[in-house]
């Protein structure tokens, strides 16, 4: 299963602030995403945590970037209160987030001055959408709750389906992202990765969002839940989900 967020229903998920969510020099956010409908001309927020002077955000559409080559593509922003990283598609990419295909999205820091935004369609090739070498002061504590499906639960609601959300103290290479998007077992010899327990893992197969990482970073669902549960790409097909996002991958 997965969760559907809808602008018309103003539904969203929160994850409370915790010391374990302080952003270190190397960390990744990973989740499955499918656009229920195109964003049109409104800004939609997939993920946000905001605090005066700092922020971590992933948009699915940025209204100030209304050109067709950026519409309905992910965009990442991270600020430490002094400097800001922007991860924006600057030219047409080979994949588009508005075509209802399930994709793995990864936003990560490999170091304090190395940032990447990746997109990989189910069973497809990983595409580096954007990178940035702006230095941020890390580790950084955002000192506020994290939000999925809106900004702060009050604005920028999204029409988006999300599944298998995790935050981990590691970074991924393209082969590992492709392994996640193909459902491969991360213990497979062909992947040869060392599993690392995440600081937060919400499998989003229910509106009861227990953190399966064991760090008690549980999620809370708000809004109309009547149509919130939908089909997950692997569970629905009767395929065993072996990607195990609760143990994200370390670089080879």
Residue pairs with C-beta under 8 A, 6 or more apart in sequence:
1 163
1 204
1 205
1 206
1 229
1 230
1 231
1 232
1 235
2 32
2 34
2 161
2 162
2 163
2 164
2 204
2 205
2 229
2 230
2 231
2 232
3 13
3 161
3 162
3 163
3 204
3 207
3 221
3 228
3 229
3 230
4 36
4 160
4 161
4 227
4 228
4 229
4 230
5 11
5 12
5 148
5 149
5 150
5 157
5 158
5 159
5 160
5 161
5 162
5 228
6 36
6 157
6 159
6 224
6 227
7 42
7 44
7 157
7 158
7 159
9 223
9 224
9 227
10 150
10 157
10 223
10 224
11 149
11 157
11 221
11 222
11 223
11 224
11 225
11 228
12 147
12 148
12 149
12 150
12 153
12 157
12 221
12 222
12 223
13 147
13 148
13 149
13 202
13 209
13 219
13 220
13 221
13 222
14 145
14 146
14 147
14 148
14 153
14 219
14 220
14 222
15 21
15 145
15 146
15 147
15 148
15 200
15 202
15 211
15 217
15 218
15 219
15 220
16 145
16 146
16 217
16 218
16 220
17 142
17 143
17 144
17 145
17 146
18 215
18 216
18 217
19 141
20 199
20 200
20 215
20 217
21 49
21 141
21 142
21 146
21 167
21 199
21 200
21 217
22 139
22 140
22 141
22 142
23 56
23 78
23 109
23 138
23 139
23 140
23 141
23 142
24 138
24 139
24 169
25 109
25 111
25 112
25 138
25 139
26 108
26 109
26 110
26 111
26 169
26 170
26 171
27 108
27 109
27 167
27 168
27 169
27 170
27 171
28 106
28 107
28 108
28 109
28 167
28 168
28 170
28 171
28 172
28 248
29 47
29 58
29 105
29 106
29 107
29 108
29 165
29 166
29 167
30 104
30 105
30 106
30 164
30 165
30 166
30 167
30 168
30 172
30 180
30 245
30 248
31 46
31 47
31 104
31 105
31 162
31 163
31 164
31 165
31 166
32 102
32 103
32 104
32 105
32 162
32 163
32 164
32 232
32 233
33 46
33 60
33 74
33 97
33 102
33 103
33 104
33 105
33 160
33 161
33 162
34 100
34 101
34 102
34 103
34 160
34 161
35 60
35 72
35 97
35 98
35 99
35 100
35 159
35 160
35 161
36 100
36 159
36 160
36 161
37 98
37 159
38 71
38 72
38 98
39 60
39 61
39 71
39 72
39 98
39 158
39 159
40 61
41 63
41 66
42 61
42 63
43 59
43 61
43 62
43 63
43 64
43 156
44 59
44 60
44 61
44 156
44 157
44 158
44 159
44 160
45 57
45 58
45 59
45 60
45 147
45 149
45 150
45 151
45 156
45 157
45 158
46 58
46 59
46 60
46 74
46 105
46 148
46 149
46 158
46 160
46 162
47 56
47 57
47 58
47 146
47 147
47 148
48 55
48 56
48 57
48 58
48 146
48 147
48 150
48 151
48 152
48 156
49 55
49 56
49 57
49 142
49 144
49 145
49 146
49 147
50 57
50 142
50 144
50 151
50 152
51 142
51 143
51 144
53 79
53 81
54 79
54 80
54 81
54 140
54 142
55 77
55 78
55 79
55 142
56 77
56 78
56 79
56 142
56 146
57 76
57 77
57 78
57 151
58 74
58 75
58 76
58 77
58 105
58 107
58 117
59 74
59 75
59 76
59 77
59 156
60 72
60 73
60 74
60 75
60 97
60 158
60 160
61 71
61 72
61 73
61 75
62 70
62 75
62 88
65 71
65 75
65 88
69 89
69 90
69 91
69 92
69 93
70 88
70 89
70 90
71 98
72 96
72 97
72 98
73 89
73 93
73 96
73 97
73 119
73 129
74 89
74 97
74 105
74 107
74 117
74 119
74 129
75 86
75 87
75 88
75 89
75 117
75 130
76 85
76 86
76 87
76 88
76 107
76 115
76 117
76 130
77 84
77 85
77 86
77 87
78 84
78 85
78 109
78 115
78 136
79 85
79 136
80 136
80 137
80 138
80 140
81 137
82 137
83 134
83 135
83 136
83 137
84 134
85 115
85 132
85 134
85 136
86 130
86 132
87 107
87 115
87 116
87 117
87 129
87 130
87 131
87 132
88 130
89 129
89 130
90 130
93 119
93 127
93 129
94 127
95 101
95 103
95 119
95 121
95 124
95 127
97 103
97 119
101 121
101 122
102 121
102 122
102 161
102 163
102 233
103 119
103 120
103 121
103 122
103 181
104 118
104 119
104 120
104 122
104 126
104 177
104 180
104 181
105 117
105 118
105 119
106 116
106 117
106 118
106 119
106 120
106 172
106 177
107 115
107 116
107 117
107 118
108 115
108 116
108 118
108 171
108 172
109 115
109 116
109 136
109 138
109 171
110 116
110 171
112 135
112 136
112 137
112 138
113 133
113 134
113 135
113 136
114 131
114 133
115 131
115 132
115 133
115 134
116 128
116 130
116 131
116 132
116 171
117 128
117 129
117 130
117 131
118 126
118 127
118 128
118 129
118 172
118 174
118 177
119 126
119 127
119 129
120 126
120 127
120 177
120 178
120 180
120 181
121 181
122 181
122 182
122 233
123 181
123 182
124 178
124 181
125 174
125 178
126 174
126 175
126 177
126 178
126 181
128 174
147 153
148 162
148 165
148 219
149 157
149 158
149 160
149 162
150 156
150 157
150 158
153 222
161 230
162 204
163 203
163 204
163 205
163 232
163 233
164 203
164 204
164 232
164 243
164 245
165 200
165 201
165 202
165 203
165 204
165 245
166 198
166 200
166 201
166 202
166 213
166 245
166 246
166 248
167 198
167 199
167 200
167 201
167 217
168 196
168 197
168 198
168 199
168 248
169 196
169 198
169 199
170 196
170 248
170 249
170 250
170 251
171 251
172 180
172 248
172 249
172 251
173 251
173 252
175 191
175 252
176 186
176 191
176 193
176 249
176 251
176 252
179 186
179 188
179 191
179 193
179 243
179 249
180 186
180 243
180 245
180 249
183 234
183 239
183 241
183 242
183 243
184 190
184 191
184 242
184 243
185 191
185 242
185 243
185 244
186 193
186 195
186 242
186 243
186 244
186 247
186 249
187 195
191 249
192 252
193 249
193 250
193 251
193 252
194 249
194 250
195 244
195 247
195 248
195 249
195 250
196 247
196 248
196 249
196 250
197 213
197 214
197 246
197 247
198 213
198 245
198 246
198 247
198 248
199 213
199 215
199 217
200 211
200 213
200 215
200 217
201 211
201 212
201 213
201 245
201 246
202 209
202 210
202 211
202 212
202 218
202 219
203 212
203 245
203 246
205 229
205 232
205 235
206 229
207 221
207 225
207 228
207 229
208 221
209 218
209 219
209 220
209 221
210 218
211 217
211 218
211 219
212 246
213 246
221 228
232 241
234 240
234 241
234 243
235 241
